[in-house]
Amino acid sequence: MVELVDLEINEKIATITLKNGKVNAISHQVINELNDALDQAESAGAVVILTGQTGMFSAGFDLKTMTASSESAVALVTAGSILSRRMLSFPFPIIGACTGHAIAKGAFLLLSCDHRIGSLGKFKIGLNEVTIGMTMHQAGIEIARNRLPSNYLTRSVINAELFSPETAVAAGFLDTLVEPEELLATAKALATHMQTLNMKAHHGTKLKERKEILAALDAAIELDAAMVISL
């Protein structure tokens, strides 16, 4: 089986790279490999950098799975929501290094990271579920509500507006922007700085600050398991 996720751990920095075709589609295999990579990063006590391919972080869930049946779509969405919950409660910092477009689940992965660095360029970032005919799942709404300013929440979730990297900072999908050739070096410098954190205190504070969103996600994931998805 071809591996769809690369992992490199060096000096307690775990760089996880999505490499599933042109759009870095999020499939069950990708989610399983991301979880395996997170397992290894956790065992190594490593700060995580999650990144994609040049010009493409991820365009979202694998459409073949999403359109096969409502059951297969629900199963993939549920697995993706569980991954996001794990990222939001991960014991070590997770840095998103956004290499380009980040749509739908790609954008939700950014919303699940602790710090997000974006590449400057003609890229689109946001949640297009309503555009493609999918009523937003409850877990997605909760993740977005947790990280997006209220004046961008309706624009993002209900109106499916996509943003440039510059506007994506204001909208809450990204924290900082750099030139594409500076992205990984900037992420690694930040990871090195984050290694100075007391990780026990970091994790304990993360769980306290995110207590409400984690509880809301648990309830949302259970609710979403009974939904019907049609694309």
VEXDREN-2710 file (C-alpha; in Angstrom, 1 decimal):
% VEXDREN-2710
k/r/px/py/pz
1/MET/0.0/0.0/0.0
2/VAL/1.3/3.4/-0.9
3/GLU/1.9/5.7/2.1
4/LEU/-0.1/8.9/2.0
5/VAL/1.5/10.6/4.9
6/ASP/5.2/11.2/5.5
7/LEU/6.7/11.5/9.0
8/GLU/10.1/12.8/10.0
9/ILE/11.1/13.2/13.6
10/ASN/14.3/15.2/14.2
11/GLU/15.4/16.8/17.5
12/LYS/11.9/16.3/19.0
13/ILE/10.1/18.0/16.1
14/ALA/7.7/15.7/14.2
15/THR/7.0/17.0/10.6
16/ILE/3.9/15.3/9.2
17/THR/3.3/15.8/5.5
18/LEU/0.2/15.0/3.6
19/LYS/0.9/13.6/0.1
20/ASN/-2.3/12.2/-1.3
21/GLY/-2.5/13.3/-4.9
22/LYS/-3.1/16.7/-6.3
23/VAL/-5.6/17.8/-3.7
24/ASN/-4.3/15.9/-0.7
25/ALA/-7.7/14.3/-0.2
26/ILE/-8.5/13.2/3.4
27/SER/-9.5/9.5/3.2
28/HIS/-9.7/6.8/5.8
29/GLN/-6.2/5.8/5.0
30/VAL/-4.9/9.3/5.4
31/ILE/-6.7/9.7/8.8
32/ASN/-5.3/6.3/9.9
33/GLU/-1.8/7.3/8.9
34/LEU/-2.2/10.7/10.6
35/ASN/-3.2/9.0/13.8
36/ASP/-0.2/6.7/13.5
37/ALA/2.1/9.7/13.0
38/LEU/0.6/11.4/16.0
39/ASP/1.1/8.2/18.0
40/GLN/4.8/8.3/17.1
41/ALA/5.1/12.0/17.8
42/GLU/3.5/11.6/21.2
43/SER/5.8/8.7/22.1
44/ALA/8.8/10.9/21.1
45/GLY/7.6/13.9/23.1
46/ALA/7.8/15.9/19.9
47/VAL/6.2/19.2/18.8
48/VAL/4.3/18.5/15.6
49/ILE/4.3/20.4/12.3
50/LEU/1.4/19.4/10.0
51/THR/2.0/20.4/6.4
52/GLY/1.1/19.6/2.8
53/GLN/2.4/19.8/-0.7
54/THR/3.5/22.9/-2.6
55/GLY/0.3/24.9/-3.3
56/MET/-2.0/22.5/-1.6
57/PHE/-2.5/21.8/2.1
58/SER/-5.7/19.8/1.6
59/ALA/-9.0/20.3/-0.4
60/GLY/-10.9/18.2/2.1
61/PHE/-12.5/14.8/2.3
62/ASP/-12.1/12.2/-0.4
63/LEU/-15.1/12.7/-2.7
64/LYS/-15.3/9.1/-3.9
65/THR/-16.0/8.0/-0.3
66/MET/-18.2/11.0/0.4
67/THR/-20.5/10.3/-2.6
68/ALA/-20.5/6.4/-2.4
69/SER/-23.3/6.4/0.1
70/SER/-24.6/8.4/3.1
71/GLU/-23.2/5.7/5.4
72/SER/-19.7/5.9/3.9
73/ALA/-19.8/9.7/4.1
74/VAL/-20.9/9.7/7.7
75/ALA/-18.2/7.2/8.6
76/LEU/-15.5/9.4/7.0
77/VAL/-16.8/12.7/8.5
78/THR/-17.0/11.0/12.0
79/ALA/-13.4/9.8/11.7
80/GLY/-12.3/13.3/10.7
81/SER/-14.1/14.8/13.6
82/ILE/-12.5/12.4/16.0
83/LEU/-9.1/13.3/14.5
84/SER/-9.8/17.0/15.1
85/ARG/-10.8/16.3/18.7
86/ARG/-7.5/14.5/19.2
87/MET/-5.5/17.3/17.7
88/LEU/-7.3/19.9/19.9
89/SER/-6.4/17.9/23.0
90/PHE/-2.9/16.7/21.9
91/PRO/-0.3/16.8/24.7
92/PHE/2.2/18.6/22.6
93/PRO/1.9/21.7/20.4
94/ILE/0.7/21.2/16.9
95/ILE/1.7/23.8/14.3
96/GLY/-0.1/24.0/11.0
97/ALA/2.1/24.9/8.1
98/CYS/-0.4/25.7/5.3
99/THR/1.3/25.3/1.9
100/GLY/-1.6/26.6/-0.2
101/HIS/-5.3/25.9/-0.6
102/ALA/-7.1/24.6/2.5
103/ILE/-10.7/23.8/1.8
104/ALA/-13.4/22.0/3.9
105/LYS/-11.6/19.3/6.0
106/GLY/-8.3/20.9/5.0
107/ALA/-9.5/24.1/6.7
108/PHE/-10.8/22.2/9.7
109/LEU/-7.4/20.7/10.2
110/LEU/-6.0/24.2/10.4
111/LEU/-8.7/25.0/13.0
112/SER/-7.5/22.0/15.0
113/CYS/-3.9/23.2/15.2
114/ASP/-2.5/25.3/18.0
115/HIS/-0.7/27.8/15.7
116/ARG/-1.2/28.2/11.9
117/ILE/1.3/29.7/9.5
118/GLY/0.2/30.3/6.0
119/SER/1.9/30.8/2.6
120/LEU/1.3/34.0/0.7
121/GLY/-0.1/33.4/-2.7
122/LYS/-3.3/33.1/-4.7
123/PHE/-4.8/30.5/-2.5
124/LYS/-8.3/29.9/-1.1
125/ILE/-9.0/28.9/2.5
126/GLY/-12.4/28.1/4.0
127/LEU/-15.4/25.9/4.3
128/ASN/-17.3/25.2/1.1
129/GLU/-19.7/22.5/2.4
130/VAL/-22.8/24.5/1.7
131/THR/-21.6/25.3/-1.9
132/ILE/-21.3/21.6/-2.7
133/GLY/-24.6/20.7/-1.2
134/MET/-23.6/19.4/2.2
135/THR/-25.4/20.7/5.3
136/MET/-22.6/21.4/7.7
137/HIS/-22.1/18.7/10.3
138/GLN/-22.5/19.6/14.0
139/ALA/-18.9/18.9/14.8
140/GLY/-17.8/21.2/12.1
141/ILE/-20.0/24.0/13.4
142/GLU/-18.5/23.5/16.9
143/ILE/-14.9/23.5/15.6
144/ALA/-15.5/26.7/13.6
145/ARG/-17.3/28.4/16.5
146/ASN/-14.4/27.6/18.7
147/ARG/-11.8/29.4/16.5
148/LEU/-13.5/31.9/14.2
149/PRO/-14.5/35.4/15.2
150/SER/-18.3/35.8/15.4
151/ASN/-18.3/38.3/12.5
152/TYR/-16.7/35.6/10.2
153/LEU/-18.6/32.6/11.5
154/THR/-21.8/33.1/9.4
155/ARG/-19.7/34.1/6.3
156/SER/-17.6/30.9/6.7
157/VAL/-20.1/28.3/7.8
158/ILE/-23.5/29.4/6.4
159/ASN/-22.4/31.4/3.4
160/ALA/-19.4/29.2/2.5
161/GLU/-17.2/32.2/1.7
162/LEU/-13.6/31.3/0.8
163/PHE/-10.8/33.7/1.8
164/SER/-7.4/34.7/0.6
165/PRO/-4.5/34.0/3.0
166/GLU/-4.5/37.6/4.1
167/THR/-8.2/37.6/4.9
168/ALA/-7.9/34.1/6.4
169/VAL/-5.8/35.6/9.2
170/ALA/-8.6/38.0/10.1
171/ALA/-11.2/35.2/9.7
172/GLY/-9.3/32.9/12.2
173/PHE/-8.0/30.2/9.9
174/LEU/-4.4/31.4/10.1
175/ASP/-2.3/33.2/12.6
176/THR/0.7/34.5/10.5
177/LEU/1.8/34.6/6.9
178/VAL/5.2/34.1/5.2
179/GLU/6.6/33.7/1.7
180/PRO/6.2/30.1/0.6
181/GLU/10.0/29.4/0.6
182/GLU/10.1/30.5/4.3
183/LEU/7.2/28.4/5.5
184/LEU/8.9/25.3/6.8
185/ALA/11.9/27.2/8.2
186/THR/9.5/29.5/10.1
187/ALA/7.4/26.5/11.4
188/LYS/10.6/24.8/12.6
189/ALA/11.8/27.9/14.3
190/LEU/8.4/28.2/16.1
191/ALA/8.5/24.5/17.0
192/THR/12.0/25.0/18.5
193/HIS/10.6/27.9/20.5
194/MET/7.6/25.9/21.7
195/GLN/10.0/23.2/23.0
196/THR/10.8/25.7/25.8
197/LEU/7.3/25.3/27.1
198/ASN/6.7/23.1/30.1
199/MET/4.7/20.4/28.3
200/LYS/2.8/19.2/31.3
201/ALA/1.6/22.8/32.0
202/HIS/0.9/23.3/28.2
203/HIS/-1.3/20.2/28.1
204/GLY/-3.1/20.9/31.4
205/THR/-3.8/24.5/30.3
206/LYS/-5.0/23.3/26.9
207/LEU/-7.5/20.9/28.4
208/LYS/-8.8/23.6/30.7
209/GLU/-9.1/26.3/28.0
210/ARG/-10.7/23.8/25.6
211/LYS/-12.9/22.0/28.1
212/GLU/-16.1/23.4/26.6
213/ILE/-15.2/22.7/22.9
214/LEU/-14.1/19.2/23.7
215/ALA/-17.3/18.4/25.5
216/ALA/-19.3/20.0/22.7
217/LEU/-17.4/18.0/20.2
218/ASP/-18.1/14.7/22.0
219/ALA/-21.8/15.5/21.9
220/ALA/-21.6/16.7/18.3
221/ILE/-19.8/13.5/17.1
222/GLU/-22.5/11.4/18.6
223/LEU/-25.2/13.5/17.0
224/ASP/-23.5/13.4/13.6
225/ALA/-23.4/9.7/13.7
226/ALA/-27.1/9.6/13.0
227/MET/-27.1/12.2/10.2
228/VAL/-27.8/11.7/6.5
229/ILE/-25.3/13.1/4.0
230/SER/-26.2/13.6/0.4
231/LEU/-23.9/15.2/-2.1
END
